[in-house]
Amino acid sequence: MTFLALDVGNTRLKWAQYDSPQPGAKLLGHGAVFLENIDRLADEDWRDLPAPTHMLGCIVAGEAIRRRVEEQMEMWDFTPHWAVSSAAEAGMTNGYDHPTRLGADRWVAMIGAHARMLKQSPTPRPMVVVMVGTAVTVEAIDASGKFLGGLILPGHGIMLRALESGTAGLRVPTGDVCEFPTNTSDALTSGGTYAIAGAVERMVQHVRQHCGAEPVCMMTGGAGWKMAPSMSVQFELVDTLIFDGLLEIAQERLGTVWDV
């Protein structure tokens, strides 16, 4: 009973195959491709992959991309399933005004982070969960597993492109992060990095005050490593939060949504 997990973002598709659809399953293989290369998955990355018996994915890239991904899986005998936000799932409660409108990637990453925290801490703790990708999200979760709300802000690339398009003369290479930038490249890179770090720090303050306890902070996403040296709050960098969340959801769905 092998399990294929997919994380389809705005830039890349990441996949991982496990020996079973449950937390702690053994990783059999993994990879990533840019969205423009999706149509080669069946002939390249997935050509020699053992046929999965179950699949669950998380996608934010839109309906057209989803159809292209499903076309690449037609060589296997299973029905594709996709995670969607709901009022509650896998130990989490969704406090969004309209729960189904919460981005699936945010919801799945929070489920993965919450489960990871429960495994690590003898006492449940509030959390701040950060995803650093094309966009940046900063989520607040209380100790009971309720999603309190979150921030969305542009990622590094969007910030730089917005400045380049709206400000004459700003066509400069990416610079370094430093405390006192003395050139435009460093000023742009430092400004974007500290904007993200500041949003995380502010959310940590909010959660600490609201919950009366120090939150656990976890960060994920393709650009998470860029933020690590500039963070002033303690955090754990976890590349697999979305895959972890998909495994938690898969375990809960076995015997209900899926035929096993």
C-alpha positions in Angstrom: 0.0 0.0 0.0 2.2 2.8 -1.3 1.3 6.5 -1.0 2.1 9.4 -3.3 2.0 12.9 -1.8 2.0 16.0 -4.0 2.7 19.6 -3.1 1.9 21.8 -6.1 2.8 25.4 -5.4 2.9 28.5 -7.6 6.4 27.7 -8.9 7.2 24.0 -8.4 5.6 20.6 -7.9 7.2 18.6 -5.2 6.4 14.9 -4.7 7.2 12.2 -2.2 6.4 8.5 -2.2 5.9 6.6 1.1 5.4 2.9 1.9 2.1 3.6 3.5 -0.4 6.5 3.9 0.2 7.3 7.6 2.6 9.5 9.7 6.0 8.0 10.2 5.8 6.1 6.9 9.1 5.2 5.2 10.1 7.6 2.4 10.7 5.6 -0.8 11.5 8.5 -3.1 11.0 12.2 -3.7 11.7 15.0 -6.2 10.6 18.4 -7.5 10.0 20.0 -10.9 9.1 23.4 -12.1 5.5 23.7 -13.3 6.5 24.2 -16.9 8.0 20.7 -16.8 4.9 18.9 -15.4 4.1 17.3 -18.7 7.3 15.2 -18.6 6.7 13.6 -15.2 5.3 10.3 -16.5 8.2 9.9 -19.0 10.9 11.0 -16.6 10.7 11.4 -12.8 7.8 8.9 -12.4 8.7 6.5 -15.2 10.3 3.9 -12.9 8.3 4.7 -9.7 6.5 1.7 -8.2 2.7 2.2 -8.8 1.2 4.0 -5.8 -2.1 2.6 -4.4 -3.2 6.0 -2.9 -2.5 9.6 -3.7 -3.3 12.8 -1.9 -2.2 16.2 -3.1 -2.2 19.9 -2.0 -2.5 22.4 -4.9 -2.7 26.2 -5.1 -1.6 26.6 -8.7 -5.2 26.4 -10.2 -7.5 24.1 -12.1 -5.4 24.0 -15.4 -2.3 22.8 -13.5 -4.3 20.2 -11.6 -5.6 18.7 -14.8 -2.1 18.5 -16.2 -0.9 16.8 -13.1 -3.7 14.3 -13.2 -2.9 13.5 -16.8 0.5 12.4 -15.8 -1.0 10.0 -13.2 -3.3 8.2 -15.7 -0.7 5.4 -16.0 -1.6 4.3 -12.5 -4.8 2.7 -11.2 -6.1 5.0 -8.5 -8.4 8.0 -8.1 -6.5 11.3 -7.4 -7.6 13.0 -4.2 -6.8 16.6 -3.3 -6.8 18.2 0.2 -9.2 21.1 0.8 -9.7 23.3 3.8 -12.6 22.4 6.1 -14.0 23.3 9.4 -12.0 20.6 11.2 -9.6 17.8 10.3 -6.8 15.7 11.7 -6.9 17.4 15.1 -7.1 21.0 13.9 -10.1 23.4 14.0 -10.4 26.1 11.4 -11.2 29.5 12.8 -11.3 31.3 9.4 -14.5 33.3 8.7 -15.2 31.0 5.8 -13.2 27.9 6.5 -13.3 26.5 2.9 -11.7 29.7 1.5 -8.5 29.2 3.5 -5.7 28.2 1.1 -5.2 24.4 1.1 -1.5 24.7 1.5 -1.9 26.8 4.6 -4.3 24.3 6.1 -2.2 21.3 5.3 1.0 22.8 6.6 -0.7 23.8 9.9 -2.0 20.2 10.3 1.5 18.9 9.8 3.1 21.4 12.2 0.5 20.8 14.9 1.0 17.1 14.7 4.8 17.6 14.9 4.4 19.8 17.9 2.3 17.2 19.7 4.9 14.5 19.1 7.7 16.8 20.4 6.0 18.4 23.4 4.6 16.6 26.5 2.2 19.6 26.9 0.3 21.1 23.9 1.6 24.6 23.1 0.4 27.4 20.8 2.2 27.8 17.5 3.3 30.2 14.8 3.6 28.5 11.4 5.5 30.3 8.6 5.6 29.4 4.9 8.1 31.3 2.9 7.5 30.8 -0.9 6.2 32.9 -3.7 4.0 34.4 -1.0 4.6 34.3 2.7 2.0 33.2 5.3 2.3 33.5 9.1 -0.3 31.5 10.9 -1.4 31.5 14.6 -2.6 28.3 16.3 -3.6 28.0 20.0 -2.7 25.1 22.2 -6.0 23.3 21.5 -5.2 23.2 17.8 -7.5 26.0 16.7 -6.3 28.2 13.8 -6.7 31.7 15.1 -5.9 33.6 11.9 -2.9 34.5 9.8 -1.0 37.0 7.8 -0.3 37.0 4.0 2.5 39.1 2.5 4.5 39.0 -0.7 7.6 36.8 -0.9 11.1 38.2 -1.8 10.6 37.9 -5.5 7.2 39.6 -5.6 8.6 42.5 -3.4 11.5 43.0 -5.7 9.4 42.9 -8.9 6.9 45.3 -7.5 9.6 47.8 -6.7 11.3 47.3 -10.1 8.0 47.9 -11.9 6.9 50.9 -9.8 10.2 52.7 -9.3 12.4 54.1 -12.1 15.9 52.9 -12.2 15.6 49.9 -9.8 17.1 47.2 -12.0 19.7 45.8 -9.7 20.9 42.3 -8.8 20.0 40.6 -5.6 22.2 41.8 -2.7 23.1 40.7 0.8 21.2 41.1 4.0 22.9 43.5 6.4 22.0 45.8 9.3 23.0 49.0 7.5 22.8 48.6 3.7 24.9 51.1 1.8 24.0 50.1 -1.7 20.6 49.6 -3.5 21.0 45.8 -4.0 21.6 45.2 -0.3 18.9 47.7 0.7 16.3 45.8 -1.4 17.3 42.4 -0.2 17.6 43.5 3.5 14.2 45.4 3.3 12.3 42.3 2.0 14.0 40.0 4.5 13.4 42.2 7.5 9.8 42.8 6.4 9.1 39.0 6.6 11.0 38.7 9.8 9.1 41.5 11.4 5.7 40.0 10.5 6.8 36.7 12.1 8.0 38.5 15.3 4.8 40.5 15.5 2.7 37.3 15.2 4.8 35.6 17.9 4.0 38.6 20.2 0.3 38.4 19.4 0.1 34.6 20.1 2.2 35.0 23.3 -0.2 37.7 24.6 -3.4 35.9 23.5 -2.5 32.4 24.7 -0.4 33.4 27.8 2.4 31.0 26.7 5.5 31.1 24.5 4.5 29.7 21.0 6.5 27.1 19.1 7.6 28.6 15.8 8.0 26.4 12.7 9.0 27.6 9.2 8.8 25.8 5.9 8.8 26.6 2.2 11.4 26.8 -0.6 12.9 30.1 0.6 12.8 29.3 4.3 16.6 28.8 4.5 17.1 32.4 3.3 15.3 33.7 6.4 17.1 31.6 8.9 20.1 33.9 9.6 17.8 37.0 10.0 15.3 35.7 12.5 15.3 37.0 16.0 12.8 34.4 17.3 13.6 30.7 17.9 12.1 28.5 15.2 12.5 25.1 13.6 13.0 24.9 9.9 11.0 21.9 8.5 11.0 21.3 4.8 8.3 18.6 4.9 5.4 20.3 6.7 3.0 19.9 3.8 3.9 16.3 3.3 3.6 15.7 7.0 0.1 17.2 6.9 -0.9 15.1 3.9 0.2 12.0 5.8 -1.9 13.0 8.8 -5.0 13.6 6.6 -4.4 10.4 4.7 -4.4 8.4 7.9 -7.7 9.9 9.0 -9.3 9.4 5.6 -8.4 5.7 5.2 -11.5 3.6 5.2 -13.8 6.6 4.6 -13.0 8.6 1.5 -10.7 5.9 0.0 -11.4 2.3 -0.8 -8.8 0.1 0.9 
